[in-house]
Amino acid sequence: MTMSNMLNMPVNAKDVKIMNYINGKFVAPTSGSYLMSYNPATGEEMTPIPDSVAKDVDNAVRAAKNAFPMWSNMPVTERAAMLNRIADMIDENCQKLATLESQDQGKPIMMAAMCDMPTCANTFRQFAKYIVDGIMETKSTANVMMTKMSVTKNEPGTMMAVTQHVPAGVAGLITPWNFPMQMVCEKIAPCIAVGNTCVVKPTELTSVTPFVLSQIMDAAGIPAGVVNFVFGTGTNAGEPLVKHKDVRLISFTGGSPTGAKIGAMSGGMYKRVSLELGGKNPSLVFNDCDMNHAVATNVRAAFQNQGEICLCSSRQYVQRDVYDMYLQMFRQMTMEEVVVGDP
């Protein structure tokens, strides 16, 4: 029996029974309280979500802290093997995960299957390769080197600077609703690849696939405490995670007001903070451009994933003398290409 078969993954979000995943066990919230999730396409109730509180967060952070010495000292080849197993299981369950993602978030199944889930698997593989090879290939002019220690010599015999690359400790990872599975994977993979442990707090609006990911990681054999999932609201679970004294770094993707609050809370505790916040990205259309290409690109940029992408073109500035033509072409392509209906 394969690890994927052991999961017995459902294809209907109503059949997913979401629980916190703490120290290698699936547990109910200590408060005994739950929130209800809804299918955004139909408005129907789907499945209860734990309304976790500070005690749940503390249990998860303690588990992550206790697992950190073991995980950070594990040979990179073993950590990489774990990441690759997780990637394989995501690939094996791609269609089921895409179906659940569509029901929970509202995006088309095709996009989830062709974009989101392959990206999730590839992210784990990318960082598995990164820690084993020491080099992550990028499109930039330089490669990113990761070693235990790097030495920079200014001039022979004058000065030497030594930089040690060591895991930070426990990370708090807080993710948004527009790419529920993908954003969780893009935070977890680099975090645990380099030896950190983590507590993940997905948004309460889209918790189904993050929970299924916790099941995948458990079936893959992730050691207890390395990755923990605590579900609930930002106020009851997210804020205690940010404020916890044993959480060394915070990675948050979401709205700018929340990001500002996290920055303020973390600053006084000298935490390492990464914030990816909302944007209003402009597209500029001039009269000498390839108008067909501009229209096609901007229709896709405006409406892909229902327009729920932080780097989508949510604003378009068009040169005055081609504005009417552009508007007519944009409207026509939108009517022909953008389908509103069952995802």
C-alpha positions as CSV (number, residue, x, y, z in Angstrom):
1,M,0.0,0.0,0.0
2,T,1.4,3.4,-1.0
3,M,1.4,6.4,1.4
4,S,-1.2,8.1,-0.8
5,N,-3.5,5.1,-0.5
6,M,-3.2,5.4,3.3
7,L,-4.6,8.9,3.1
8,N,-8.0,7.9,1.7
9,M,-8.4,11.5,0.6
10,P,-12.0,12.6,0.0
11,V,-13.1,14.5,-3.1
12,N,-15.8,16.5,-1.4
13,A,-14.8,19.2,1.1
14,K,-17.9,18.4,3.2
15,D,-16.2,15.1,4.0
16,V,-13.0,16.7,5.3
17,K,-12.9,16.8,9.1
18,I,-10.4,19.5,9.9
19,M,-8.4,19.3,13.1
20,N,-5.3,20.9,14.4
21,Y,-2.0,19.1,13.7
22,I,0.3,19.4,16.7
23,N,3.3,17.4,17.6
24,G,2.5,14.7,15.0
25,K,-1.1,14.2,16.2
26,F,-4.5,15.4,14.9
27,V,-6.2,17.1,17.8
28,A,-9.4,19.1,18.5
29,P,-9.1,22.8,19.6
30,T,-8.8,23.2,23.3
31,S,-11.7,25.6,23.3
32,G,-14.0,23.1,21.8
33,S,-15.2,25.8,19.4
34,Y,-15.5,25.7,15.7
35,L,-16.1,28.0,12.8
36,M,-18.1,27.1,9.6
37,S,-16.5,27.3,6.2
38,Y,-18.6,27.9,3.1
39,N,-18.4,27.1,-0.6
40,P,-17.9,30.5,-2.2
41,A,-19.5,29.4,-5.5
42,T,-22.8,28.3,-3.9
43,G,-22.8,29.7,-0.4
44,E,-23.4,26.2,1.1
45,E,-21.9,25.2,4.4
46,M,-19.0,22.8,3.9
47,T,-17.1,21.8,7.1
48,P,-16.3,23.1,10.6
49,I,-12.9,24.6,11.2
50,P,-11.2,24.7,14.7
51,D,-11.5,28.1,16.4
52,S,-8.1,27.8,18.0
53,V,-6.9,30.0,20.8
54,A,-3.6,30.9,22.5
55,K,-3.3,27.6,24.3
56,D,-3.4,25.7,21.0
57,V,-0.7,28.0,19.6
58,D,1.4,27.5,22.7
59,N,1.2,23.7,22.4
60,A,2.2,23.9,18.8
61,V,5.1,26.3,19.4
62,R,6.4,24.0,22.2
63,A,6.3,21.0,19.9
64,A,8.1,23.0,17.2
65,K,10.7,24.2,19.7
66,N,11.3,20.6,21.0
67,A,11.7,19.3,17.5
68,F,14.1,22.0,16.4
69,P,17.4,20.5,17.7
70,M,16.7,17.1,16.0
71,W,15.5,18.6,12.7
72,S,18.2,21.3,12.4
73,N,20.9,18.7,12.9
74,M,19.5,16.1,10.6
75,P,21.7,15.6,7.5
76,V,20.4,17.6,4.5
77,T,20.1,14.5,2.4
78,E,17.5,13.2,4.8
79,R,15.6,16.5,5.0
80,A,15.7,16.6,1.2
81,A,14.3,13.1,1.0
82,M,11.4,14.1,3.1
83,L,10.6,17.1,1.0
84,N,10.7,14.9,-2.1
85,R,8.3,12.4,-0.6
86,I,5.9,15.2,0.2
87,A,6.2,16.4,-3.4
88,D,5.5,13.0,-4.8
89,M,2.4,12.6,-2.7
90,I,1.1,16.0,-3.9
91,D,1.6,14.9,-7.5
92,E,-0.1,11.6,-6.8
93,N,-3.2,13.4,-5.4
94,C,-3.2,16.3,-7.8
95,Q,-6.7,16.0,-9.1
96,K,-8.3,15.4,-5.7
97,L,-6.4,18.3,-4.3
98,A,-7.5,20.5,-7.2
99,T,-11.2,19.5,-6.6
100,L,-11.0,20.4,-2.9
101,E,-9.2,23.6,-3.7
102,S,-11.9,24.7,-6.1
103,Q,-14.7,23.9,-3.7
104,D,-13.0,25.7,-0.8
105,Q,-11.6,28.8,-2.7
106,G,-13.8,29.1,-5.8
107,K,-11.1,28.9,-8.4
108,P,-11.6,26.8,-11.5
109,I,-10.5,23.2,-11.1
110,M,-8.4,23.4,-14.2
111,M,-6.3,26.2,-12.8
112,A,-5.8,24.4,-9.5
113,A,-4.8,21.2,-11.3
114,M,-2.6,22.7,-13.9
115,C,-1.0,25.5,-11.9
116,D,-1.5,25.4,-8.1
117,M,-0.8,21.8,-7.4
118,P,2.2,21.3,-9.7
119,T,3.7,24.5,-8.2
120,C,3.2,23.1,-4.7
121,A,5.1,19.9,-5.6
122,N,7.8,21.7,-7.5
123,T,8.4,24.0,-4.6
124,F,9.3,21.1,-2.3
125,R,11.5,19.6,-5.0
126,Q,13.2,22.9,-5.6
127,F,14.2,23.4,-2.0
128,A,15.2,19.7,-1.7
129,K,17.6,20.3,-4.5
130,Y,18.7,23.6,-3.1
131,I,20.0,22.2,0.2
132,V,21.6,19.1,-1.4
133,D,23.4,20.8,-4.2
134,G,24.1,24.1,-2.5
135,I,23.0,26.0,-5.5
136,M,19.5,27.1,-6.5
137,E,19.3,27.9,-10.2
138,T,17.5,31.2,-11.0
139,K,17.0,33.4,-14.0
140,S,19.1,36.1,-12.4
141,T,22.7,36.6,-13.4
142,A,24.0,35.0,-10.3
143,N,23.3,31.7,-8.5
144,V,22.4,31.6,-4.9
145,M,24.9,29.6,-2.8
146,M,24.0,28.1,0.5
147,T,26.8,26.7,2.6
148,K,27.3,26.2,6.3
149,M,29.9,29.0,6.2
150,S,31.0,31.6,3.7
151,V,34.3,33.6,3.9
152,T,34.8,36.9,2.3
153,K,38.4,38.3,2.0
154,N,38.7,42.0,1.4
155,E,42.5,42.0,0.6
156,P,45.1,39.4,1.4
157,G,46.2,39.8,5.0
158,T,44.0,42.7,5.9
159,M,40.5,41.5,6.8
160,M,38.3,38.5,6.8
161,A,34.5,38.4,7.2
162,V,32.9,35.1,8.1
163,T,29.2,34.5,7.7
164,Q,27.6,31.4,9.3
165,H,24.3,30.1,7.9
166,V,22.3,28.5,10.7
167,P,18.6,27.8,11.1
168,A,16.7,30.5,13.1
169,G,14.4,28.3,15.1
170,V,10.6,28.2,15.2
171,A,8.8,30.1,12.4
172,G,5.2,31.3,12.4
173,L,3.7,31.1,8.9
174,I,0.4,32.9,8.3
175,T,-1.2,32.4,4.9
176,P,-4.0,34.0,2.8
177,W,-7.1,32.7,1.1
178,N,-6.4,33.3,-2.6
179,F,-3.9,30.4,-3.0
180,P,-4.6,28.3,0.1
181,M,-2.4,25.3,-0.7
182,Q,0.2,27.0,-2.8
183,M,1.0,29.7,-0.3
184,V,1.3,27.2,2.5
185,C,3.7,25.1,0.5
186,E,5.8,28.2,-0.5
187,K,6.3,29.1,3.1
188,I,6.8,25.6,4.6
189,A,9.2,24.2,2.0
190,P,12.1,26.7,2.4
191,C,11.4,27.0,6.1
192,I,12.0,23.3,6.9
193,A,14.5,22.7,4.1
194,V,17.1,24.8,5.9
195,G,16.4,23.3,9.3
196,N,13.7,25.5,10.9
197,T,10.5,24.1,12.4
198,C,7.2,25.9,12.1
199,V,3.7,26.6,13.2
200,V,1.3,27.3,10.3
201,K,-1.8,29.4,10.7
202,P,-3.9,29.3,7.5
203,T,-6.7,31.7,7.0
204,E,-10.0,30.5,8.4
205,L,-11.6,31.3,5.0
206,T,-9.8,28.5,3.1
207,S,-8.5,25.8,5.4
208,V,-9.4,22.6,3.6
209,T,-6.3,21.9,1.5
210,P,-3.9,23.2,4.2
211,F,-5.4,20.6,6.5
212,V,-5.1,17.9,3.8
213,L,-1.5,18.9,3.4
214,S,-0.9,18.2,7.1
215,Q,-2.3,14.7,6.4
216,I,0.1,14.3,3.5
217,M,3.0,15.4,5.5
218,D,2.0,13.1,8.3
219,A,1.7,10.1,5.9
220,A,5.1,11.0,4.4
221,G,6.6,10.6,7.8
222,I,7.5,14.1,8.9
223,P,8.9,13.9,12.4
224,A,6.5,15.0,15.2
225,G,6.7,18.8,15.9
226,V,8.6,19.8,12.7
227,V,5.5,21.2,11.1
228,N,2.4,22.1,13.1
229,F,-1.0,23.4,11.9
230,V,-3.2,25.6,14.0
231,F,-6.5,26.7,12.4
232,G,-8.6,29.7,13.4
233,T,-8.9,33.4,13.2
234,G,-6.2,36.1,13.1
235,T,-7.4,37.5,16.5
236,N,-7.6,34.2,18.4
237,A,-4.7,32.2,16.8
238,G,-2.7,34.5,14.5
239,E,-2.0,37.2,17.1
240,P,-0.8,34.8,19.8
241,L,1.5,33.2,17.3
242,V,3.0,36.5,16.3
243,K,3.5,37.5,20.0
244,H,4.8,34.2,21.2
245,K,8.2,34.6,22.8
246,D,9.6,31.4,21.3
247,V,8.7,32.2,17.7
248,R,11.8,33.6,16.1
249,L,10.5,34.7,12.8
250,I,7.2,35.5,11.1
251,S,6.2,35.1,7.5
252,F,2.9,36.7,6.6
253,T,1.0,37.1,3.3
254,G,-2.2,39.2,3.4
255,G,-3.6,42.6,3.8
256,S,-1.6,45.7,4.4
257,P,-3.4,46.8,7.7
258,T,-2.8,43.4,9.2
259,G,0.8,43.4,8.0
260,A,1.4,46.8,9.7
261,K,0.0,45.4,12.9
262,I,2.3,42.4,12.7
263,G,5.3,44.6,12.0
264,A,4.5,46.7,15.1
265,M,4.0,43.7,17.3
266,S,7.2,42.0,16.1
267,G,9.4,45.0,16.1
268,G,9.6,45.3,19.9
269,M,10.5,41.6,20.2
270,Y,13.2,41.8,17.5
271,K,11.7,39.0,15.5
272,R,12.7,38.5,11.9
273,V,9.6,39.4,9.8
274,S,8.7,38.8,6.1
275,L,5.6,40.6,4.9
276,E,4.0,40.1,1.5
277,L,1.1,42.6,1.4
278,G,-1.7,43.6,-0.9
279,G,-0.9,45.6,-4.1
280,K,-2.6,47.7,-6.7
281,N,-0.5,47.0,-9.7
282,P,-0.8,49.3,-12.8
283,S,-0.6,48.3,-16.4
284,L,0.5,51.1,-18.8
285,V,-0.9,51.0,-22.4
286,F,0.7,53.4,-24.9
287,N,-0.4,54.1,-28.5
288,D,2.6,52.4,-30.1
289,C,2.1,49.0,-28.4
290,D,0.9,45.8,-29.9
291,M,-2.8,46.4,-29.0
292,N,-3.9,42.8,-29.4
293,H,-1.1,41.6,-27.1
294,A,-1.9,44.3,-24.6
295,V,-5.6,43.5,-24.4
296,A,-5.0,39.7,-24.2
297,T,-2.4,40.2,-21.5
298,N,-4.5,42.6,-19.4
299,V,-7.7,40.5,-19.6
300,R,-5.7,37.6,-18.2
301,A,-4.0,39.8,-15.6
302,A,-7.3,41.2,-14.5
303,F,-9.4,38.1,-14.2
304,Q,-7.1,35.1,-13.7
305,N,-7.9,33.4,-10.4
306,Q,-11.0,35.7,-10.3
307,G,-8.6,38.6,-10.2
308,E,-7.5,37.4,-6.7
309,I,-3.8,37.6,-7.2
310,C,-1.6,40.1,-5.4
311,L,0.4,40.8,-8.6
312,C,-2.6,41.1,-11.0
313,S,-3.2,44.3,-12.9
314,S,-6.0,45.8,-10.9
315,R,-5.4,49.2,-12.5
316,Q,-5.0,50.0,-16.2
317,Y,-3.8,53.4,-17.6
318,V,-4.4,53.8,-21.3
319,Q,-3.0,56.6,-23.5
320,R,-5.9,59.0,-24.4
321,D,-5.9,58.7,-28.2
322,V,-6.2,54.8,-28.0
323,Y,-8.5,54.6,-25.0
324,D,-11.8,54.1,-26.8
325,M,-10.3,51.4,-29.1
326,Y,-8.6,49.7,-26.1
327,L,-11.8,49.7,-24.0
328,Q,-13.9,48.2,-26.9
329,M,-11.4,45.5,-27.5
330,F,-11.0,44.8,-23.7
331,R,-14.7,44.6,-23.3
332,Q,-15.2,42.3,-26.3
333,M,-12.4,39.9,-25.2
334,T,-13.8,39.8,-21.6
335,M,-17.2,38.9,-22.9
336,E,-15.8,36.1,-25.1
337,E,-13.1,34.7,-22.9
338,V,-14.2,35.1,-19.3
339,V,-16.7,32.5,-18.2
340,V,-18.8,33.1,-15.1
341,G,-20.2,29.9,-13.6
342,D,-19.5,26.7,-11.8
343,P,-15.7,26.4,-11.3
